[in-house]
Amino acid sequence: MSNKPSRTLTFKCKKCTKPVTVFLQKVSACSHIQPYQGICTCGEVMRHATGQKDAVEAFLASPDGSWTHHHH
């Protein structure tokens, strides 16, 4: 059994409260973060991420989802 992250997660939309399925986005070989993104039927973009706290916060704070994770 592997520890791979779930491919989809479901959340409630902040705008219309309908359930929104977010899908695991393609990520680099980096294991610090698993970003998810989806769009509600009302048009609201939903983003979520699991992993390292600062990487997750940086992803969620990016305005357009064009975030990339870099090692320093």
N, CA, C and O atoms as a Tinker XYZ file with bonds, in Angstrom:
   288  protein
     1  N      0.838000   -1.201000    0.000000    73     2
     2  CA     0.000000    0.000000    0.000000    64     1     3
     3  C      0.873000    1.252000    0.000000    63     2     4     5
     4  O      1.833000    1.346000    0.765000    81     3
     5  N      0.542000    2.198000   -0.849000    73     3     6
     6  CA     1.368000    3.400000   -0.958000    64     5     7
     7  C      0.713000    4.573000   -0.223000    63     6     8     9
     8  O     -0.465000    4.533000    0.130000    81     7
     9  N      1.508000    5.602000   -0.010000    73     7    10
    10  CA     1.013000    6.804000    0.673000    64     9    11
    11  C      0.705000    7.925000   -0.314000    63    10    12    13
    12  O      0.896000    9.098000    0.006000    81    11
    13  N      0.236000    7.581000   -1.497000    73    11    14
    14  CA    -0.068000    8.604000   -2.499000    64    13    15
    15  C     -1.273000    9.425000   -2.051000    63    14    16    17
    16  O     -2.199000    8.887000   -1.445000    81    15
    17  N     -1.265000   10.732000   -2.348000    73    15    18
    18  CA    -2.402000   11.568000   -1.964000    64    17    19
    19  C     -3.638000   11.233000   -2.790000    63    18    20    21
    20  O     -3.537000   10.703000   -3.897000    81    19
    21  N     -4.785000   11.544000   -2.246000    73    19    22
    22  CA    -6.045000   11.335000   -2.937000    64    21    23
    23  C     -6.071000   12.179000   -4.207000    63    22    24    25
    24  O     -5.574000   13.305000   -4.207000    81    23
    25  N     -6.645000   11.652000   -5.293000    73    23    26
    26  CA    -6.707000   12.387000   -6.560000    64    25    27
    27  C     -7.767000   13.488000   -6.542000    63    26    28    29
    28  O     -7.632000   14.492000   -7.242000    81    27
    29  N     -8.809000   13.305000   -5.750000    73    27    30
    30  CA    -9.854000   14.332000   -5.666000    64    29    31
    31  C    -10.281000   14.531000   -4.218000    63    30    32    33
    32  O    -10.218000   13.606000   -3.409000    81    31
    33  N    -10.712000   15.742000   -3.903000    73    31    34
    34  CA   -11.276000   16.076000   -2.602000    64    33    35
    35  C    -12.533000   16.901000   -2.861000    63    34    36    37
    36  O    -12.651000   17.538000   -3.908000    81    35
    37  N    -13.464000   16.894000   -1.923000    73    35    38
    38  CA   -14.682000   17.675000   -2.101000    64    37    39
    39  C    -14.823000   18.672000   -0.966000    63    38    40    41
    40  O    -14.653000   18.331000    0.205000    81    39
    41  N    -15.138000   19.911000   -1.327000    73    39    42
    42  CA   -15.333000   20.996000   -0.360000    64    41    43
    43  C    -16.632000   21.713000   -0.661000    63    42    44    45
    44  O    -17.210000   21.558000   -1.736000    81    43
    45  N    -17.081000   22.494000    0.296000    73    43    46
    46  CA   -18.245000   23.344000    0.077000    64    45    47
    47  C    -17.783000   24.673000   -0.483000    63    46    48    49
    48  O    -16.822000   25.260000    0.013000    81    47
    49  N    -18.468000   25.154000   -1.522000    73    47    50
    50  CA   -18.129000   26.441000   -2.115000    64    49    51
    51  C    -18.392000   27.550000   -1.107000    63    50    52    53
    52  O    -19.404000   27.549000   -0.405000    81    51
    53  N    -17.447000   28.509000   -1.048000    73    51    54
    54  CA   -17.607000   29.631000   -0.115000    64    53    55
    55  C    -18.692000   30.601000   -0.580000    63    54    56    57
    56  O    -19.263000   31.337000    0.226000    81    55
    57  N    -18.975000   30.598000   -1.894000    73    55    58
    58  CA   -19.972000   31.523000   -2.437000    64    57    59
    59  C    -21.394000   30.955000   -2.356000    63    58    60    61
    60  O    -22.293000   31.593000   -1.808000    81    59
    61  N    -21.586000   29.753000   -2.905000    73    59    62
    62  CA   -22.953000   29.221000   -3.021000    64    61    63
    63  C    -23.213000   27.986000   -2.163000    63    62    64    65
    64  O    -24.329000   27.467000   -2.159000    81    63
    65  N    -22.213000   27.513000   -1.442000    73    63    66
    66  CA   -22.266000   26.350000   -0.535000    64    65    67
    67  C    -22.539000   25.003000   -1.215000    63    66    68    69
    68  O    -22.808000   24.018000   -0.527000    81    67
    69  N    -22.473000   24.940000   -2.546000    73    67    70
    70  CA   -22.599000   23.654000   -3.232000    64    69    71
    71  C    -21.297000   22.883000   -3.088000    63    70    72    73
    72  O    -20.242000   23.490000   -2.906000    81    71
    73  N    -21.348000   21.557000   -3.166000    73    71    74
    74  CA   -20.097000   20.794000   -3.104000    64    73    75
    75  C    -19.272000   20.985000   -4.377000    63    74    76    77
    76  O    -19.808000   20.994000   -5.485000    81    75
    77  N    -17.965000   21.138000   -4.199000    73    75    78
    78  CA   -17.041000   21.318000   -5.321000    64    77    79
    79  C    -15.968000   20.249000   -5.219000    63    78    80    81
    80  O    -15.362000   20.071000   -4.162000    81    79
    81  N    -15.732000   19.540000   -6.309000    73    79    82
    82  CA   -14.652000   18.555000   -6.339000    64    81    83
    83  C    -13.409000   19.227000   -6.883000    63    82    84    85
    84  O    -13.427000   19.808000   -7.968000    81    83
    85  N    -12.325000   19.144000   -6.121000    73    83    86
    86  CA   -11.040000   19.683000   -6.572000    64    85    87
    87  C    -10.139000   18.509000   -6.929000    63    86    88    89
    88  O    -10.165000   17.469000   -6.270000    81    87
    89  N     -9.354000   18.683000   -7.963000    73    87    90
    90  CA    -8.517000   17.608000   -8.482000    64    89    91
    91  C     -7.054000   17.877000   -8.203000    63    90    92    93
    92  O     -6.600000   19.020000   -8.253000    81    91
    93  N     -6.320000   16.816000   -7.909000    73    91    94
    94  CA    -4.887000   16.928000   -7.662000    64    93    95
    95  C     -4.207000   17.443000   -8.921000    63    94    96    97
    96  O     -4.382000   16.881000  -10.002000    81    95
    97  N     -3.434000   18.510000   -8.780000    73    95    98
    98  CA    -2.728000   19.108000   -9.914000    64    97    99
    99  C     -1.398000   18.393000  -10.132000    63    98   100   101
   100  O     -0.865000   17.756000   -9.223000    81    99
   101  N     -0.879000   18.505000  -11.331000    73    99   102
   102  CA     0.440000   17.938000  -11.613000    64   101   103
   103  C      1.475000   18.710000  -10.809000    63   102   104   105
   104  O      1.472000   19.940000  -10.786000    81   103
   105  N      2.340000   17.986000  -10.163000    73   103   106
   106  CA     3.388000   18.622000   -9.367000    64   105   107
   107  C      4.734000   18.048000   -9.776000    63   106   108   109
   108  O      4.813000   17.003000  -10.423000    81   107
   109  N      5.778000   18.743000   -9.391000    73   107   110
   110  CA     7.126000   18.243000   -9.645000    64   109   111
   111  C      7.370000   17.056000   -8.720000    63   110   112   113
   112  O      6.472000   16.616000   -8.003000    81   111
   113  N      8.566000   16.561000   -8.748000    73   111   114
   114  CA     8.920000   15.427000   -7.892000    64   113   115
   115  C      8.957000   15.822000   -6.418000    63   114   116   117
   116  O      9.179000   14.977000   -5.550000    81   115
   117  N      8.742000   17.090000   -6.142000    73   115   118
   118  CA     8.770000   17.579000   -4.771000    64   117   119
   119  C      7.602000   17.016000   -3.982000    63   118   120   121
   120  O      6.466000   17.018000   -4.456000    81   119
   121  N      7.878000   16.539000   -2.790000    73   119   122
   122  CA     6.820000   15.960000   -1.968000    64   121   123
   123  C      6.325000   16.921000   -0.889000    63   122   124   125
   124  O      5.549000   16.525000   -0.019000    81   123
   125  N      6.769000   18.191000   -0.937000    73   123   126
   126  CA     6.381000   19.136000    0.101000    64   125   127
   127  C      4.921000   19.559000    0.034000    63   126   128   129
   128  O      4.349000   19.983000    1.038000    81   127
   129  N      4.314000   19.447000   -1.149000    73   127   130
   130  CA     2.959000   19.961000   -1.310000    64   129   131
   131  C      2.210000   19.190000   -2.392000    63   130   132   133
   132  O      2.784000   18.784000   -3.402000    81   131
   133  N      0.926000   19.002000   -2.157000    73   131   134
   134  CA     0.041000   18.429000   -3.166000    64   133   135
   135  C     -1.076000   19.443000   -3.406000    63   134   136   137
   136  O     -2.021000   19.506000   -2.620000    81   135
   137  N     -0.986000   20.238000   -4.478000    73   135   138
   138  CA    -2.016000   21.248000   -4.737000    64   137   139
   139  C     -3.228000   20.674000   -5.458000    63   138   140   141
   140  O     -3.099000   19.809000   -6.325000    81   139
   141  N     -4.398000   21.163000   -5.092000    73   139   142
   142  CA    -5.659000   20.760000   -5.715000    64   141   143
   143  C     -6.354000   21.995000   -6.250000    63   142   144   145
   144  O     -6.215000   23.082000   -5.691000    81   143
   145  N     -7.112000   21.832000   -7.346000    73   143   146
   146  CA    -7.877000   22.956000   -7.873000    64   145   147
   147  C     -9.114000   22.444000   -8.584000    63   146   148   149
   148  O     -9.096000   21.382000   -9.207000    81   147
   149  N    -10.200000   23.220000   -8.484000    73   147   150
   150  CA   -11.444000   22.896000   -9.171000    64   149   151
   151  C    -12.280000   24.149000   -9.307000    63   150   152   153
   152  O    -11.974000   25.178000   -8.704000    81   151
   153  N    -13.344000   24.064000  -10.106000    73   151   154
   154  CA   -14.228000   25.209000  -10.298000    64   153   155
   155  C    -15.660000   24.788000   -9.998000    63   154   156   157
   156  O    -16.143000   23.776000  -10.508000    81   155
   157  N    -16.330000   25.576000   -9.167000    73   155   158
   158  CA   -17.719000   25.317000   -8.799000    64   157   159
   159  C    -18.627000   25.635000   -9.983000    63   158   160   161
   160  O    -18.232000   26.355000  -10.900000    81   159
   161  N    -19.839000   25.097000   -9.959000    73   159   162
   162  CA   -20.807000   25.400000  -11.020000    64   161   163
   163  C    -21.165000   26.881000  -11.043000    63   162   164   165
   164  O    -21.635000   27.381000  -12.064000    81   163
   165  N    -20.950000   27.597000   -9.929000    73   163   166
   166  CA   -21.229000   29.037000   -9.891000    64   165   167
   167  C    -20.060000   29.848000  -10.451000    63   166   168   169
   168  O    -20.162000   31.067000  -10.586000    81   167
   169  N    -18.944000   29.178000  -10.781000    73   167   170
   170  CA   -17.802000   29.868000  -11.371000    64   169   171
   171  C    -16.676000   30.189000  -10.396000    63   170   172   173
   172  O    -15.619000   30.667000  -10.808000    81   171
   173  N    -16.888000   29.933000   -9.122000    73   171   174
   174  CA   -15.872000   30.199000   -8.107000    64   173   175
   175  C    -14.748000   29.166000   -8.205000    63   174   176   177
   176  O    -15.004000   27.962000   -8.213000    81   175
   177  N    -13.506000   29.645000   -8.280000    73   175   178
   178  CA   -12.345000   28.737000   -8.318000    64   177   179
   179  C    -12.012000   28.319000   -6.898000    63   178   180   181
   180  O    -11.871000   29.159000   -6.009000    81   179
   181  N    -11.889000   27.038000   -6.695000    73   179   182
   182  CA   -11.549000   26.503000   -5.375000    64   181   183
   183  C    -10.143000   25.935000   -5.437000    63   182   184   185
   184  O     -9.802000   25.183000   -6.350000    81   183
   185  N     -9.325000   26.308000   -4.447000    73   183   186
   186  CA    -7.982000   25.743000   -4.358000    64   185   187
   187  C     -7.752000   25.215000   -2.955000    63   186   188   189
   188  O     -8.254000   25.765000   -1.974000    81   187
   189  N     -6.985000   24.142000   -2.880000    73   187   190
   190  CA    -6.662000   23.525000   -1.611000    64   189   191
   191  C     -5.287000   22.887000   -1.779000    63   190   192   193
   192  O     -4.869000   22.591000   -2.898000    81   191
   193  N     -4.602000   22.682000   -0.696000    73   191   194
   194  CA    -3.316000   21.992000   -0.779000    64   193   195
   195  C     -3.041000   21.302000    0.547000    63   194   196   197
   196  O     -3.501000   21.737000    1.602000    81   195
   197  N     -2.292000   20.233000    0.470000    73   195   198
   198  CA    -1.834000   19.557000    1.679000    64   197   199
   199  C     -0.315000   19.480000    1.599000    63   198   200   201
   200  O      0.259000   19.455000    0.510000    81   199
   201  N      0.315000   19.445000    2.733000    73   199   202
   202  CA     1.772000   19.320000    2.756000    64   201   203
   203  C      2.402000   20.311000    3.703000    63   202   204   205
   204  O      1.806000   20.703000    4.706000    81   203
   205  N      3.625000   20.716000    3.370000    73   203   206
   206  CA     4.414000   21.609000    4.213000    64   205   207
   207  C      3.699000   22.956000    4.370000    63   206   208   209
   208  O      3.285000   23.564000    3.383000    81   207
   209  N      3.557000   23.413000    5.611000    73   207   210
   210  CA     2.747000   24.591000    5.937000    64   209   211
   211  C      3.094000   25.833000    5.112000    63   210   212   213
   212  O      2.193000   26.464000    4.558000    81   211
   213  N      4.364000   26.197000    5.016000    73   211   214
   214  CA     4.707000   27.424000    4.288000    64   213   215
   215  C      4.478000   27.282000    2.789000    63   214   216   217
   216  O      4.111000   28.257000    2.132000    81   215
   217  N      4.684000   26.094000    2.237000    73   215   218
   218  CA     4.432000   25.865000    0.814000    64   217   219
   219  C      2.934000   25.933000    0.519000    63   218   220   221
   220  O      2.524000   26.486000   -0.502000    81   219
   221  N      2.123000   25.373000    1.411000    73   219   222
   222  CA     0.662000   25.413000    1.258000    64   221   223
   223  C      0.174000   26.856000    1.307000    63   222   224   225
   224  O     -0.637000   27.267000    0.477000    81   223
   225  N      0.666000   27.625000    2.277000    73   223   226
   226  CA     0.245000   29.024000    2.409000    64   225   227
   227  C      0.629000   29.841000    1.177000    63   226   228   229
   228  O     -0.152000   30.679000    0.727000    81   227
   229  N      1.816000   29.609000    0.630000    73   227   230
   230  CA     2.261000   30.328000   -0.565000    64   229   231
   231  C      1.371000   29.983000   -1.765000    63   230   232   233
   232  O      1.021000   30.860000   -2.555000    81   231
   233  N      1.009000   28.708000   -1.895000    73   231   234
   234  CA     0.136000   28.283000   -2.993000    64   233   235
   235  C     -1.241000   28.932000   -2.873000    63   234   236   237
   236  O     -1.759000   29.477000   -3.848000    81   235
   237  N     -1.831000   28.875000   -1.687000    73   235   238
   238  CA    -3.171000   29.427000   -1.491000    64   237   239
   239  C     -3.194000   30.948000   -1.621000    63   238   240   241
   240  O     -4.228000   31.523000   -1.960000    81   239
   241  N     -2.068000   31.602000   -1.355000    73   239   242
   242  CA    -1.994000   33.058000   -1.451000    64   241   243
   243  C     -1.763000   33.546000   -2.882000    63   242   244   245
   244  O     -1.958000   34.727000   -3.170000    81   243
   245  N     -1.351000   32.650000   -3.776000    73   243   246
   246  CA    -1.100000   33.085000   -5.154000    64   245   247
   247  C     -2.436000   33.398000   -5.834000    63   246   248   249
   248  O     -3.355000   32.580000   -5.797000    81   247
   249  N     -2.548000   34.573000   -6.451000    73   247   250
   250  CA    -3.836000   35.024000   -6.969000    64   249   251
   251  C     -4.378000   34.225000   -8.147000    63   250   252   253
   252  O     -5.594000   34.154000   -8.328000    81   251
   253  N     -3.508000   33.624000   -8.950000    73   251   254
   254  CA    -4.004000   32.972000  -10.166000    64   253   255
   255  C     -3.650000   31.492000  -10.276000    63   254   256   257
   256  O     -3.893000   30.870000  -11.310000    81   255
   257  N     -3.085000   30.931000   -9.224000    73   255   258
   258  CA    -2.765000   29.505000   -9.250000    64   257   259
   259  C     -1.518000   29.165000  -10.049000    63   258   260   261
   260  O     -1.242000   27.990000  -10.292000    81   259
   261  N     -0.753000   30.187000  -10.464000    73   259   262
   262  CA     0.451000   29.922000  -11.250000    64   261   263
   263  C      1.654000   29.690000  -10.347000    63   262   264   265
   264  O      2.798000   29.830000  -10.779000    81   263
   265  N      1.398000   29.339000   -9.107000    73   263   266
   266  CA     2.411000   29.114000   -8.108000    64   265   267
   267  C      3.299000   27.926000   -8.484000    63   266   268   269
   268  O      2.826000   26.927000   -9.025000    81   267
   269  N      4.581000   28.053000   -8.189000    73   267   270
   270  CA     5.491000   26.916000   -8.316000    64   269   271
   271  C      6.360000   26.856000   -7.070000    63   270   272   273
   272  O      6.666000   27.886000   -6.469000    81   271
   273  N      6.745000   25.687000   -6.696000    73   271   274
   274  CA     7.532000   25.490000   -5.484000    64   273   275
   275  C      9.002000   25.369000   -5.847000    63   274   276   277
   276  O      9.371000   24.582000   -6.719000    81   275
   277  N      9.836000   26.146000   -5.179000    73   275   278
   278  CA    11.276000   26.101000   -5.428000    64   277   279
   279  C     12.012000   25.792000   -4.134000    63   278   280   281
   280  O     11.641000   26.276000   -3.066000    81   279
   281  N     13.037000   24.999000   -4.238000    73   279   282
   282  CA    13.883000   24.722000   -3.077000    64   281   283
   283  C     14.938000   25.815000   -2.979000    63   282   284   285
   284  O     15.486000   26.250000   -3.992000    81   283
   285  N     15.215000   26.250000   -1.774000    73   283   286
   286  CA    16.212000   27.314000   -1.576000    64   285   287
   287  C     17.500000   26.722000   -1.029000    63   286   288
   288  O     18.464000   27.451000   -0.793000    81   287
